[in-house]
């Protein structure tokens, strides 16, 4: 190994540490606060009755798990140089299990949000009826149980050696299964979100075209059309939430997905130390972007939804209302 290679490896490692300290540390703190805020706001009576609130609350809970099992260790390592997952195989495998579960659950729920918004904008009445609280609860519970079981193999593919510090071993019997799941976890949500987002936009365009009615239509038809528009306006804010969140997901997750697929595609290729250092750096950047995504959802919801913004403001003002009321009395 020449001095140039060592310098590049050390340089990229130092840059990664500085990025984690200056960017990821505040992201970690803010993300925990904003996801807790998401849960509290969507639990308010005005939003809690909406089907999509179940999915948004579940996604925020998954983000909290993913952050505190994944991002926290990176932050602690950047500031102290200590990582328990490099010392204990049990902790390494436990952490991996919950990180993968949190990531899988958040992506699964985001896909359900898009599918639900597609159903609610469908012209088919039977399809629209599938968007219900009962369906949401079944899909969430069933999906979570399925994910808990299907990823149970993943931690056992991880080993703790001098050459592989808390990483999947190519010699493991479960490595191929882990690899397939990892690629599926990266590609399936991306494809699903793109498809259903396009279908939502198509349905919305179809609904807009239906609003152009002949002047000779009866007052009864006018009333029905007006009621239909009111119903759609009620759900439109959740549609915007879904589409904006999907757009942010695609922006902040594409590099992470690319890194995962590239690592699998080139796993048998002999790489130089420079290449490994650069790939490790890009992988770290992809992770940092993904962690950042989990923290900006609150701001996306605030921008996209008037109802969410209003409830958030009312919720923040609530502690100050009672003392002022008592003072006036």
C-alpha positions as CSV (number, residue, x, y, z in Angstrom):
1,X,0.0,0.0,0.0
2,X,1.6,3.3,-1.1
3,X,1.5,6.6,0.8
4,X,-0.9,8.1,-1.7
5,X,-3.5,5.4,-0.9
6,X,-3.0,5.8,2.8
7,X,-3.4,9.6,2.4
8,X,-6.6,9.2,0.4
9,X,-8.1,6.7,2.9
10,X,-7.2,8.9,5.8
11,X,-8.4,12.1,4.1
12,X,-11.8,10.7,3.2
13,X,-12.2,9.2,6.7
14,X,-11.5,12.7,8.2
15,X,-13.9,14.4,5.8
16,X,-16.6,11.8,6.7
17,X,-16.0,12.5,10.4
18,X,-16.4,16.3,9.9
19,X,-19.6,15.8,7.9
20,X,-21.1,13.6,10.6
21,X,-20.1,16.1,13.3
22,X,-21.3,19.2,11.5
23,X,-24.3,17.8,9.6
24,X,-25.4,14.5,10.9
25,X,-25.3,15.4,14.6
26,X,-27.9,18.3,14.3
27,X,-29.8,16.1,11.8
28,X,-30.0,13.3,14.4
29,X,-31.3,15.7,17.1
30,X,-33.8,17.5,14.8
31,X,-35.0,14.3,13.2
32,X,-36.0,12.8,16.6
33,X,-37.8,16.0,17.5
34,X,-39.6,16.4,14.2
35,X,-40.7,12.7,14.0
36,X,-42.1,13.0,17.6
37,X,-43.9,16.2,16.4
38,X,-45.3,14.3,13.4
39,X,-46.8,11.7,15.7
40,X,-48.3,14.2,18.1
41,X,-49.9,16.3,15.2
42,X,-51.3,13.3,13.4
43,X,-52.8,12.0,16.7
44,X,-54.9,15.2,17.0
45,X,-58.6,14.5,16.5
46,X,-58.9,16.5,13.3
47,X,-56.2,14.4,11.5
48,X,-56.5,11.2,13.4
49,X,-59.8,10.3,11.8
50,X,-58.2,10.3,8.3
51,X,-57.0,6.9,7.0
52,X,-53.6,8.2,5.9
53,X,-52.8,9.3,9.5
54,X,-52.2,5.7,10.5
55,X,-49.5,5.4,7.8
56,X,-47.9,8.7,8.6
57,X,-47.7,7.9,12.3
58,X,-46.3,4.4,11.6
59,X,-43.7,5.9,9.2
60,X,-42.6,8.4,11.9
61,X,-42.2,5.6,14.5
62,X,-40.2,3.6,12.0
63,X,-38.0,6.6,11.4
64,X,-37.4,7.0,15.1
65,X,-36.3,3.3,15.3
66,X,-34.1,3.6,12.3
67,X,-32.5,6.9,13.6
68,X,-31.8,5.7,17.1
69,X,-30.4,2.3,16.1
70,X,-28.5,3.4,13.0
71,X,-27.7,7.1,13.0
72,X,-26.9,7.3,16.8
73,X,-23.9,4.9,16.5
74,X,-22.4,7.0,13.6
75,X,-22.7,10.1,15.7
76,X,-21.2,8.6,18.8
77,X,-18.4,7.1,16.7
78,X,-17.6,10.5,15.0
79,X,-17.3,12.2,18.4
80,X,-15.7,9.5,20.6
81,X,-14.2,7.0,18.1
82,X,-16.0,4.3,19.9
83,X,-18.5,1.9,18.3
84,X,-20.0,-0.9,20.4
85,X,-21.0,-2.8,17.3
86,X,-17.3,-3.2,16.5
87,X,-16.8,-4.8,19.9
88,X,-19.8,-7.0,20.5
89,X,-21.2,-9.4,17.8
90,X,-24.5,-9.6,19.7
91,X,-24.9,-5.8,19.7
92,X,-23.8,-5.7,16.0
93,X,-26.5,-8.3,15.0
94,X,-29.2,-6.8,17.1
95,X,-28.5,-3.3,15.8
96,X,-28.5,-4.6,12.2
97,X,-31.9,-6.3,12.7
98,X,-33.6,-3.2,14.0
99,X,-32.0,-0.9,11.5
100,X,-33.1,-3.1,8.6
101,X,-36.6,-3.4,10.2
102,X,-36.9,0.4,10.7
103,X,-35.8,1.0,7.2
104,X,-38.1,-1.7,5.7
105,X,-41.1,-0.5,7.7
106,X,-40.7,3.1,6.8
107,X,-40.4,2.3,3.1
108,X,-43.4,-0.1,3.3
109,X,-45.6,2.5,4.9
110,X,-44.6,5.1,2.4
111,X,-45.6,2.7,-0.4
112,X,-49.0,2.2,1.4
113,X,-49.5,6.0,1.5
114,X,-49.0,6.2,-2.2
115,X,-51.3,3.2,-2.9
116,X,-54.0,4.6,-0.6
117,X,-53.9,8.0,-2.4
118,X,-54.2,6.2,-5.7
119,X,-57.2,4.3,-4.4
120,X,-58.9,7.4,-3.1
121,X,-58.5,9.2,-6.5
122,X,-59.6,6.2,-8.5
123,X,-62.8,6.5,-10.7
124,X,-63.8,3.0,-9.6
125,X,-66.1,3.2,-6.6
126,X,-65.0,-0.3,-5.3
127,X,-61.3,0.8,-5.5
128,X,-62.1,3.9,-3.5
129,X,-63.9,1.9,-0.8
130,X,-60.7,0.0,-0.2
131,X,-59.3,3.1,1.4
132,X,-60.6,2.7,4.9
133,X,-59.3,2.6,8.5
134,X,-60.0,-1.2,8.6
135,X,-57.8,-1.8,5.6
136,X,-55.1,0.5,7.0
137,X,-54.9,-1.4,10.3
138,X,-54.8,-4.8,8.5
139,X,-52.1,-3.7,6.1
140,X,-50.0,-2.1,8.9
141,X,-50.3,-5.0,11.3
142,X,-49.9,-7.7,8.6
143,X,-47.0,-5.9,6.9
144,X,-45.1,-5.3,10.2
145,X,-45.4,-9.0,11.2
146,X,-44.3,-10.1,7.8
147,X,-41.2,-7.8,7.9
148,X,-40.3,-8.9,11.4
149,X,-40.2,-12.5,10.2
150,X,-38.7,-12.1,6.7
151,X,-35.6,-10.2,7.9
152,X,-34.9,-12.5,10.8
153,X,-32.1,-14.1,8.8
154,X,-30.3,-10.8,8.0
155,X,-28.3,-10.4,11.3
156,X,-26.9,-13.9,11.1
157,X,-25.2,-12.9,7.8
158,X,-23.1,-10.4,9.8
159,X,-19.8,-11.3,11.4
160,X,-17.2,-9.5,13.5
161,X,-13.6,-10.1,12.4
162,X,-10.4,-8.2,11.8
163,X,-11.2,-7.9,8.1
164,X,-15.0,-7.5,8.4
165,X,-16.0,-5.3,11.3
166,X,-19.7,-5.9,11.8
167,X,-20.5,-6.6,8.1
168,X,-22.0,-9.3,6.0
169,X,-19.6,-12.1,5.3
170,X,-19.5,-13.5,1.7
171,X,-18.7,-16.9,3.2
172,X,-22.0,-16.9,5.1
173,X,-24.7,-19.4,4.0
174,X,-27.2,-16.5,4.4
175,X,-25.2,-14.0,2.4
176,X,-27.1,-14.6,-0.9
177,X,-30.5,-14.4,0.8
178,X,-29.3,-11.2,2.5
179,X,-28.1,-9.8,-0.8
180,X,-31.4,-10.5,-2.6
181,X,-33.4,-8.9,0.2
182,X,-31.1,-5.8,0.2
183,X,-31.5,-5.3,-3.5
184,X,-35.3,-5.8,-3.2
185,X,-35.4,-3.3,-0.3
186,X,-33.7,-0.7,-2.5
187,X,-35.5,-1.3,-5.8
188,X,-39.1,-2.3,-4.9
189,X,-40.0,0.9,-3.0
190,X,-38.5,3.1,-5.7
191,X,-40.4,1.3,-8.5
192,X,-43.6,1.2,-6.4
193,X,-43.5,4.9,-5.5
194,X,-42.8,6.0,-9.1
195,X,-45.6,3.9,-10.5
196,X,-48.3,4.9,-8.0
197,X,-47.3,8.6,-8.0
198,X,-47.8,8.6,-11.8
199,X,-51.1,6.8,-11.4
200,X,-52.2,9.4,-8.8
201,X,-51.3,12.3,-11.1
202,X,-53.2,10.5,-13.9
203,X,-56.3,10.1,-11.7
204,X,-56.2,13.7,-10.7
205,X,-56.0,14.8,-14.3
206,X,-59.0,12.6,-15.1
207,X,-61.0,14.1,-12.3
208,X,-60.1,17.6,-13.5
209,X,-61.4,16.8,-17.0
210,X,-64.6,15.5,-15.5
211,X,-65.3,18.8,-13.9
212,X,-65.8,20.5,-17.3
213,X,-69.6,19.9,-17.6
214,X,-72.1,21.2,-20.1
215,X,-73.9,24.4,-19.3
216,X,-77.3,22.6,-19.7
217,X,-76.7,20.2,-16.8
218,X,-79.5,20.2,-14.1
219,X,-79.2,21.7,-10.6
220,X,-79.1,18.2,-9.2
221,X,-76.0,17.3,-11.3
222,X,-74.5,20.6,-10.1
223,X,-75.0,19.7,-6.5
224,X,-73.5,16.2,-7.0
225,X,-70.5,17.7,-8.9
226,X,-70.0,20.3,-6.1
227,X,-70.2,17.6,-3.4
228,X,-67.6,15.6,-5.4
229,X,-65.3,18.6,-5.6
230,X,-65.6,19.2,-1.9
231,X,-64.8,15.6,-1.1
232,X,-61.7,15.7,-3.3
233,X,-60.5,19.0,-1.7
234,X,-60.7,17.3,1.7
235,X,-58.3,14.6,0.5
236,X,-56.2,16.8,-1.7
237,X,-53.9,17.9,1.1
238,X,-53.0,14.3,1.9
239,X,-52.4,13.7,-1.8
240,X,-50.0,16.6,-1.8
241,X,-48.3,15.2,1.3
242,X,-47.9,11.8,-0.4
243,X,-46.5,13.2,-3.6
244,X,-44.1,15.6,-1.9
245,X,-42.8,12.9,0.4
246,X,-42.3,10.6,-2.5
247,X,-40.3,13.3,-4.4
248,X,-38.1,13.9,-1.3
249,X,-37.7,10.2,-0.9
250,X,-36.4,9.8,-4.5
251,X,-34.0,12.7,-4.1
252,X,-32.5,11.7,-0.7
253,X,-32.5,7.9,-1.3
254,X,-31.3,7.4,-4.8
255,X,-27.6,7.5,-3.9
256,X,-28.1,5.1,-1.1
257,X,-30.0,2.7,-3.4
258,X,-27.3,3.1,-6.1
259,X,-24.6,2.3,-3.6
260,X,-26.4,-0.8,-2.4
261,X,-26.9,-2.2,-5.9
262,X,-23.4,-1.3,-7.0
263,X,-21.9,-3.1,-4.0
264,X,-23.9,-6.2,-4.9
265,X,-23.0,-6.0,-8.6
266,X,-19.3,-5.6,-7.9
267,X,-18.9,-7.8,-4.8
268,X,-16.7,-10.3,-6.7
269,X,-14.5,-7.7,-8.4
270,X,-11.0,-7.1,-7.1
271,X,-10.8,-3.5,-5.9
272,X,-7.9,-1.3,-5.0
273,X,-7.6,0.4,-1.6
274,X,-8.5,3.7,-3.3
275,X,-11.6,2.2,-4.7
276,X,-12.7,0.8,-1.4
277,X,-12.0,4.1,0.3
278,X,-14.0,6.0,-2.3
279,X,-16.9,3.5,-2.2
280,X,-17.0,3.7,1.6
281,X,-17.1,7.5,1.5
282,X,-19.9,7.5,-1.0
283,X,-21.8,4.9,1.0
284,X,-21.4,7.2,4.1
285,X,-22.7,10.2,2.1
286,X,-25.7,8.1,0.9
287,X,-26.5,7.1,4.5
288,X,-26.2,10.8,5.7
289,X,-28.7,11.8,3.0
290,X,-31.1,9.1,4.0
291,X,-30.9,10.1,7.6
292,X,-31.5,13.7,6.6
293,X,-34.7,12.6,4.7
294,X,-36.2,11.2,7.9
295,X,-35.8,14.6,9.6
296,X,-37.3,16.8,6.9
297,X,-40.7,15.1,6.7
298,X,-42.2,17.5,9.3
299,X,-41.2,20.5,7.2
300,X,-42.6,18.9,4.1
301,X,-45.9,18.3,5.8
302,X,-46.0,21.9,7.1
303,X,-45.4,23.3,3.6
304,X,-47.8,20.9,1.9
305,X,-50.8,20.9,4.2
306,X,-52.7,23.8,5.5
307,X,-54.5,21.6,8.0
308,X,-51.2,20.1,9.4
309,X,-49.8,23.6,9.7
310,X,-52.8,25.0,11.5
311,X,-53.0,22.1,13.9
312,X,-49.3,22.4,14.6
313,X,-49.7,26.1,15.4
314,X,-52.7,25.4,17.6
315,X,-50.8,22.6,19.4
316,X,-47.9,24.9,20.1
317,X,-50.1,27.7,21.4
318,X,-52.2,25.4,23.6
319,X,-49.9,25.5,26.7
320,X,-50.1,29.3,26.7
321,X,-53.9,29.5,26.4
322,X,-54.8,28.2,29.8
323,X,-52.6,30.5,31.9
324,X,-53.8,33.5,29.9
325,X,-57.4,32.4,30.4
326,X,-56.9,32.1,34.1
327,X,-55.2,35.5,34.3
328,X,-58.2,37.2,32.6
329,X,-60.5,35.5,35.1
